[in-house]
């Protein structure tokens, strides 16, 4: 499992290496985050080779993460760590 915090600049090498990541992923994306490029985050998410990957997108900026996003992430970890 992994927790992904994608920044605005994701080197091509990271995109290429992401294809080899096969663990379950839970990605949180703030749709209006001015500090992170939305399309780059989506491209990185698409590149991961995981059979099970979840993308949770919420409206709002970097500091606007809703409380339920943390609860959803916790459920993800409980589901995969038992």
Backbone as CSV, one residue per row, in Angstrom:
resi,resn,N_x,N_y,N_z,CA_x,CA_y,CA_z,C_x,C_y,C_z
1,UNK,0.837,-1.167,0.000,0.000,0.000,0.000,0.882,1.230,0.000
2,UNK,0.313,2.297,-0.479,1.086,3.522,-0.545,0.158,4.701,-0.378
3,UNK,0.699,5.749,0.110,0.018,7.022,0.207,0.726,7.940,-0.759
4,UNK,0.045,8.536,-1.681,0.678,9.319,-2.733,0.367,10.792,-2.563
5,UNK,1.416,11.580,-2.575,1.269,13.023,-2.567,2.006,13.527,-3.790
6,UNK,1.305,13.732,-4.894,1.937,14.123,-6.153,2.095,15.629,-6.192
7,UNK,3.261,16.070,-6.594,3.506,17.498,-6.745,3.312,17.912,-8.183
8,UNK,3.561,19.164,-8.435,3.354,19.704,-9.772,4.328,19.130,-10.787
9,UNK,5.533,18.819,-10.359,6.534,18.319,-11.293,6.799,16.849,-10.977
10,UNK,6.445,15.997,-11.909,6.708,14.566,-11.767,7.596,14.171,-12.932
11,UNK,8.855,13.859,-12.637,9.779,13.499,-13.717,9.300,12.277,-14.500
12,UNK,9.615,12.228,-15.776,9.233,11.116,-16.654,9.689,9.782,-16.052
13,UNK,10.851,9.762,-15.390,11.351,8.520,-14.786,10.377,7.997,-13.733
14,UNK,9.744,8.890,-12.992,8.777,8.463,-11.975,7.549,7.858,-12.652
15,UNK,7.086,8.471,-13.724,5.949,7.927,-14.479,6.298,6.531,-14.981
16,UNK,7.496,6.371,-15.516,7.914,5.067,-16.028,8.003,4.026,-14.914
17,UNK,8.557,4.416,-13.773,8.693,3.474,-12.652,7.348,3.139,-12.027
18,UNK,6.384,4.032,-12.123,5.060,3.797,-11.541,4.397,2.562,-12.138
19,UNK,4.714,2.250,-13.365,4.121,1.065,-14.005,4.464,-0.224,-13.260
20,UNK,5.595,-0.224,-12.564,6.010,-1.398,-11.815,5.423,-1.482,-10.414
21,UNK,4.703,-0.469,-9.989,4.085,-0.465,-8.655,2.752,-1.198,-8.752
22,UNK,2.650,-2.305,-8.024,1.462,-3.144,-8.136,0.700,-3.287,-6.816
23,UNK,1.131,-2.575,-5.801,0.431,-2.630,-4.517,-0.849,-1.795,-4.585
24,UNK,-1.823,-2.072,-3.727,-3.029,-1.251,-3.701,-2.696,0.211,-3.382
25,UNK,-3.384,1.118,-4.045,-3.142,2.550,-3.868,-4.430,3.285,-3.547
26,UNK,-4.296,4.289,-2.704,-5.382,5.222,-2.417,-4.805,6.608,-2.644
27,UNK,-5.312,7.323,-3.629,-4.786,8.639,-3.986,-5.831,9.699,-3.679
28,UNK,-5.418,10.714,-2.956,-6.271,11.849,-2.634,-5.854,13.013,-3.521
29,UNK,-6.825,13.582,-4.223,-6.564,14.701,-5.112,-7.534,15.829,-4.791
30,UNK,-6.987,16.979,-4.441,-7.804,18.172,-4.265,-7.917,18.843,-5.628
31,UNK,-9.116,18.880,-6.154,-9.380,19.258,-7.538,-8.884,20.656,-7.886
32,UNK,-8.941,21.569,-6.932,-8.572,22.958,-7.193,-7.267,23.359,-6.506
33,UNK,-6.395,22.413,-6.285,-5.120,22.674,-5.604,-4.201,23.464,-6.524
34,UNK,-3.947,24.719,-6.169,-3.119,25.579,-7.001,-1.652,25.146,-6.991
35,UNK,-1.230,24.404,-5.979,0.166,23.992,-5.867,0.480,22.676,-6.552
36,UNK,-0.517,21.996,-7.042,-0.310,20.699,-7.689,-1.070,20.676,-9.008
37,UNK,-0.406,20.214,-10.033,-1.007,20.143,-11.347,-1.955,18.956,-11.423
38,UNK,-3.229,19.232,-11.639,-4.246,18.178,-11.663,-3.955,17.123,-12.724
39,UNK,-3.656,17.562,-13.933,-3.435,16.600,-15.014,-2.212,15.733,-14.744
40,UNK,-1.174,16.305,-14.152,0.017,15.513,-13.830,-0.317,14.451,-12.784
41,UNK,-1.127,14.824,-11.800,-1.538,13.854,-10.787,-2.369,12.737,-11.415
42,UNK,-3.264,13.096,-12.347,-4.077,12.081,-13.029,-3.208,11.186,-13.906
43,UNK,-2.238,11.761,-14.593,-1.333,10.967,-15.429,-0.528,9.988,-14.586
44,UNK,-0.055,10.448,-13.428,0.695,9.558,-12.537,-0.208,8.450,-12.018
45,UNK,-1.426,8.794,-11.620,-2.373,7.780,-11.158,-2.603,6.727,-12.240
46,UNK,-2.821,7.177,-13.460,-3.035,6.250,-14.578,-1.836,5.346,-14.805
47,UNK,-0.643,5.855,-14.563,0.578,5.096,-14.847,0.794,3.938,-13.871
48,UNK,0.296,4.055,-12.658,0.524,2.969,-11.690,-0.040,1.663,-12.208
49,UNK,0.729,0.588,-12.003,0.338,-0.724,-12.490,-0.528,-1.511,-11.532
50,UNK,-1.002,-0.901,-10.490,-1.804,-1.578,-9.474,-3.136,-2.057,-10.047
51,UNK,-3.499,-3.276,-9.675,-4.807,-3.804,-10.075,-5.906,-3.124,-9.273
52,UNK,-5.588,-2.732,-8.039,-6.557,-2.029,-7.200,-6.007,-0.653,-6.867
53,UNK,-6.631,0.345,-7.435,-6.241,1.713,-7.116,-7.492,2.570,-7.045
54,UNK,-7.493,3.454,-6.067,-8.628,4.320,-5.814,-8.172,5.761,-5.930
55,UNK,-8.938,6.565,-6.636,-8.686,7.992,-6.732,-9.857,8.713,-6.086
56,UNK,-9.566,9.458,-5.031,-10.604,10.247,-4.370,-10.312,11.711,-4.672
57,UNK,-11.180,12.330,-5.436,-11.035,13.740,-5.780,-12.097,14.550,-5.050
58,UNK,-11.655,15.622,-4.429,-12.556,16.505,-3.692,-12.393,17.924,-4.216
59,UNK,-13.478,18.649,-4.227,-13.416,20.057,-4.591,-12.623,20.798,-3.520
60,UNK,-11.960,21.846,-3.927,-11.248,22.668,-2.953,-9.759,22.677,-3.196
61,UNK,-9.104,23.580,-2.494,-7.667,23.755,-2.624,-6.885,22.848,-1.698
62,UNK,-5.600,23.116,-1.643,-4.664,22.265,-0.907,-5.060,22.103,0.562
63,UNK,-5.536,23.153,1.178,-5.894,23.081,2.590,-7.377,22.800,2.805
64,UNK,-8.091,22.450,1.746,-9.525,22.217,1.859,-9.915,20.757,1.911
65,UNK,-9.026,19.903,2.360,-9.331,18.465,2.423,-10.447,18.238,3.435
66,UNK,-11.551,17.637,2.991,-12.672,17.411,3.913,-12.358,16.302,4.914
67,UNK,-12.936,16.367,6.105,-12.666,15.356,7.137,-12.930,13.925,6.665
68,UNK,-13.931,13.742,5.824,-14.246,12.373,5.404,-13.126,11.758,4.562
69,UNK,-12.252,12.581,3.988,-11.148,12.039,3.190,-10.191,11.235,4.069
70,UNK,-9.946,11.725,5.275,-9.102,10.981,6.217,-9.762,9.693,6.654
71,UNK,-11.062,9.749,6.846,-11.806,8.547,7.233,-11.762,7.513,6.112
72,UNK,-11.890,7.964,4.869,-11.825,7.048,3.724,-10.438,6.415,3.619
73,UNK,-9.395,7.196,3.844,-8.030,6.666,3.807,-7.832,5.639,4.917
74,UNK,-8.368,5.922,6.098,-8.249,4.973,7.212,-8.940,3.655,6.876
75,UNK,-10.111,3.722,6.250,-10.809,2.487,5.850,-9.990,1.698,4.827
76,UNK,-9.324,2.426,3.925,-8.461,1.768,2.947,-7.365,0.962,3.659
77,UNK,-6.707,1.586,4.638,-5.638,0.897,5.351,-6.172,-0.269,6.161
78,UNK,-7.307,-0.108,6.807,-7.908,-1.213,7.560,-8.229,-2.374,6.617
79,UNK,-8.767,-2.048,5.467,-9.123,-3.096,4.497,-7.894,-3.880,4.049
80,UNK,-6.771,-3.218,3.905,-5.584,-3.898,3.367,-4.607,-4.370,4.424
81,UNK,-4.699,-3.840,5.620,-3.804,-4.280,6.683,-4.508,-5.153,7.705
82,UNK,-5.818,-5.330,7.524,-6.561,-6.230,8.385,-6.974,-5.586,9.656
